C-alpha cells in the first residue's frame, strides 16, 4: 500500500524520543511533513541542539517510514529548547529558559573547569548560553575565560554581561580588583549572588550555567529558595574522599528539591601522550559506581590532561581552543548528556497556570 500523509503521521506516532519516552508527534517535534509519491521529507525539531540521541532518532524515523511504504526519507533538523516551567518567575532571569547548577561536595575536583567547558560545549553545539560565577568568595571565571574587562550598563539599571568563547559571562571578579578579598558574612554573599542574577541583562538564553562554590552552604540554599533550576550537575574525582562528599551534596540537593541531573567524573585517568598508557592517578570508575549507587545518571568521564589545565590557566577553555581534540570530545559528550537530562526534567515538570487565569468551574 503506498504511503500517504496520514499513514506517514501514524508511522511517526510509533517513534519515541529515547530521552523523553513520548512519541515525536505528541511532542510536537514533527514539522513540514511532505509526501511525494513514495518519497517523504520532514523536519524533526529536537528539544535541544545538543541532543545526545539524534542518530538514534534519525534511524528510528527512517525505519518507521520505510516500513509504512516510503522508499526514500529526507530529514532536516532543527532545535527549540523547551523552558523549565517557573524558570523565569520572580523576575530574576526573565529570558532564561533553563538554569543549570554545577556543584561539588568539596573543593579541588575541577568543578569550575567542568562548568566552563560544559557551557562552551553547549554553545558550540548551537545553544544560547550564559555562565555565571556563583562562587562569590573564590571567583575563577575571570582567569579561566581570559576576561579582564569591566562590565558596563546601557540603561543605567542593568549590567550588560561580558562575552567570551561564545558565552555571556558574569562574575563578581569582574567588579572588584583582582587582589581584593571579599570578607563578607553569608547574607552579604548571597545578596550579591541574587544581584548578579537580577541585575544582569542576560537576554534570551537556552541555558544559564551557574558555577557554585564547593560544599553545601548558603549559596545552594539561596538558589533553591529563589531560582527554579532545571537541576544540578555534580562533579567529583574518582577517589573515595571526594565521592563521600559528593554523596552528601546529593542528599543536600534532594532536601531542597533541586533535581540532580547526574555525576561527572573529572580527572578520571591520565593517558600518556607518547605511549598512550592509561594511569588512574586518582583511581578510575568510582563516580560511575557512586552514580549507580545513588540512582542518578553518570554524565561522563573527563581525563586529567595537561591541555585542559593549560586552557584554564591561559583563559582559553580547551573546548574553545581545541574543540576537535580528544579532551574536548569528553566535555562535548558530557554536554550532550546534560542537555538530554535537562530536557527530561522539563518534560516531567508540571505545567504552571498562567498568571491571572481563572480555574474552570
N, C-alpha and C positions, 0 to 999 in steps of 0.2 A: 504493500500500500504506500503510495507516495506521501512524502511529508508535507504538511501544510502548517500555517501559523499556529493553529490550535494544538496540533499534535506536538509541535516543537515546544510550546509552552508547557504542555503536560510532561514532556521528557525532562525539561529543566526543573520542574517541580520535584523530580526524583533525585536531583543533585543537591547535596547538602554542603554548606560551608563547613569544612572539617573542624574549625575552631568553635563555631557558634552552634553547630548541630541543628541548624534550621535550613530549609531549602532556599535556593537563591532567589526564587520568585517572591516568596513571602518576605524575604529580607530586602526586597527592592533593589537587588543587585543586577537584574537583567534589564538592559536598555537597548533600544534601537534594533530590535529583532526583525530581520528581514529574511523571508524565504523566497527564493527564486528558483523554481523547479525543484531540484534536489540539493541545491546549494544554500547553505544557511550562514548568515553573518549576524553577529551580535556584539554588543559591548557589555563587558562584565565590570561593574563598578565595585571595587573592593572597599572594605571598611577601613583600610589603611594602605598607603603606598608601600609600606614595609611589610606587607603580608608574608608570613613565613611559609604559606602553603599554596602560593599562586600556581606552581607547577601541578600540584595535585588537582586543584580546581580545573585547570585547563584540560587535563587528561580526562577527568570525570565528565565535563561538559561535552567534549568531543565524542566520548564513548556513548553517552546518553543520546545525543542527537543522531549519531550514525546508526544506533540500534533502532531509532524511530524512522529511519529511511533516508537520512541525509548522506550524500556521497562526498560532500566537502563541507568543512566547517572553518569559518574565519572568525577569530576572536580578537576584538580590540579591548584594550584595558584602560580603566580609569580608576580613580580612588576618591572617596569622600569620607573623611574621618568623622565618625559619629561622636557626639559630645556626651560626656558623662552628665546625667541629669543632676542639676543643682550645682554644677561646677562654676557657673557664673553668678550664683546668688550671693547676696551680701555686698556686692559692688567691689569686691577685691580684684577680681580678674575677669571683667565682663566679656572680653573677647577670646578667652582661653577655653578650648574645648575639653582638654584633659590635663590634670596636674599629676605628674609622676614624681614621687619622692624617691630619693636614693639614700639609703641609710646603712648603718653598720652597728654592731654591738660594741665595737671597740675601735680605737684609732689605729692607724698604721697598716690597714688592709688594702689601701688603694681605692677607697671609696670615691674620692674626687676624680681620680683618673678614670674610673668606670663611668661616673656621672657625665664628665665632659665628653668622653669618646662615645658614650651612648647618645648624647644629644647631637653630636656632629654626624654620627652614623644615620640617625633618623632624618636629619636634614638632607644628607646626601642621597637618601632613598626617596626623597621627594616631599617630605612633610615640612610644614612651617613650625619652627621650633624656637623656644626661648630657654635660657639657662639662668637660674637664679642661685647665687651663692648664699645659702641659708646658714652657713657657719659664720656667725657674727664675730666670734672671738678669734677664729683662725681662718680667715678667708684666703683661699688658694686659687680661686678662679682668675684673678688678675694675672698672676705669674703664669699659670698653666695655659692661658689663652693668649698671652703676649700683649694684652691690652693695657695701655698706660694712660690713655686719655681720661679726661674728666667728663662726666655726663652733663648735658645741658637740658634746658626746658624751652619748648616753643611757646607755650601759652602762659608760663609763669606759675602753673598749677601742678602739672605732672611732669616727671622726668622722662626724657627720651632714653631708652636703653641704648647701650653701645652695640656695635655689630662686629663679629669676628667669626671666621670659618663657617659662614652661612647661618649663624645664630644671632638672636637678640640676647644680649648678655647684661647682667646687672650683679653688682656685689657691693657690700659695704666698703670693700677695699678700694673701690673707685672714688669714694667720698672722703677718705682720710689719707693722711700721709703714710707712705709705705712702712716707716718705722714706728708708727704710732700704735700704742697698745690701748685697747678698749677695756677699761677697768669698770665694768658695769655689772650691776646686780641683774638677776634673771628677768625681772619685769622690764627693765630698760632694753635688754637684748631682744626679748620677744616683741616689744613695742616697735623696735627698729625693723624687725622682720615684717611685721604687718604693714609698716610704712612702705617697705620695698615692694610688697605685693600691691598695695592700694595706690601708691603714688607714682608708680612707673606705668607709662603708656605702652603696654605690651602689644596693643593692636590685636589683630586676628592671628591666633596660634592654634595649631593642632595639638601640640604638646608643650607644656612648660615643665622642664626638669628642674627639681629643687635638690641641690646638694646639701644634705643635712649635716649637722655636727654629729660626731660619733656618740653612741650611748643612748640613754633613754630619759633625757632630761626635759627641760621646759619647752624647747623648740618643737619637738614632735607633738607634745600635748597641746600647745597653742595652735598648731596647724590642724590637729584633729577637731578643735573647737571652732575654727574659723574657715576652713577650706574643705570642700568636698573633693578629696583626692580620688583619682582612679585607682591608686594603690601605691605600694612601696616596693622597690627593688632592694633586696638585702644583699650586701657584699661581704664575703668572708674569704680568708685564706684557708688552705686545707687543714692546718694543724688544729689539734683538739682545743687549745685555749681560745682560739678565735671562733671555733664552731660553738663552743659552750656559750660565748657571749652573744652570738647571733641567734641562738635559740631563745635566749632571754629577750632579745629585741623583738623577735617574732611574737612572743607572748604579750609584750607591751602593746604592739600594734593591734593585736587581737582585742585587747581590753579597750582600746579607744576606737574600735570599729573602723580601722583603716585596712582594707584588703591587702594581703601580701601577694604581690604578683609573682614572686619567685626568688630564687637564690642564684647569685653569680659566684663562681669560684675564681678568685683573682690570684695571680702568682701561682698558677696551677703546677707548672713544671718548667724547667729551663731546658731548651733544646740548643745544643751546641751548634753554632753556625758553620763550623768546619766539618765535624764528623756526624752531625745530626743525632748524636746520642742524647737521650732524654734523661735529665736528672731531676727527680722530685725533691727540690731543696726544702720545701715546706710540706712534704708529703703530696699526695695526689688522690683525688676522688672522695675526699672527706665531705665536701659540700654536697656532692651527689647523694651520698648516703644520708647526710643530715636532711636534705630536701625530701628524700623518700620517707624518712622517719617522721618529719613534720607534716607530711601530706601536702607539700607545695611543689610547684614546678621548678625543675632545675633549668635555669635560663642559659647556661653555657659556662665554659671554662676559658679563661684568658691566661696565656703563658706569662711567666716572668721573663722579660726580654729587655735588652739594652735600648732598643729603638723606642719602646713605649716610655721608658724613663727619660730618655733624651728629649723626646717630644714634649713631655710635661715641663721639663726644665727650660727649654728654649721657647715655650709658648706656641708650639705648633703640634697639636694633638696628632698622634700617628694616623688616625682616621682621616685627617685633613692633609697631612704632609705626604703620606704614602698609603692612599686608600686601597691600592691593589695588593699590598703586602699581606703575608700570612698573618701577621699580628693584627692588622686591621680587620681581616676577614673574621677573626674571632669576635671582635666587637660588633661587626655587622650581623653576625649570627645571633648575638645577644639582643641587638636592637630589634631584629625581626621577631624574636620570641617575646620581647617586652610588648611590642606593638600588638601582637596577637593576644597576649594576656589582657591588655587594656581593652581591646575590642570585646573580649569575653565579659569583662566586668561591666562595660557599657550595656551589652546585650542583656545581662542579668538584672541590672539595676531597675527598680520600679520607676515608671514614668511619673513625674511630678505634675500636679494640677497646675494649669495656667493661672497666674496670679490674677485675682479679680473675677475668675469664673465662678459660677454658682453650680452646686451639685444638682443633678436632675431629681425631680420629685419622684 
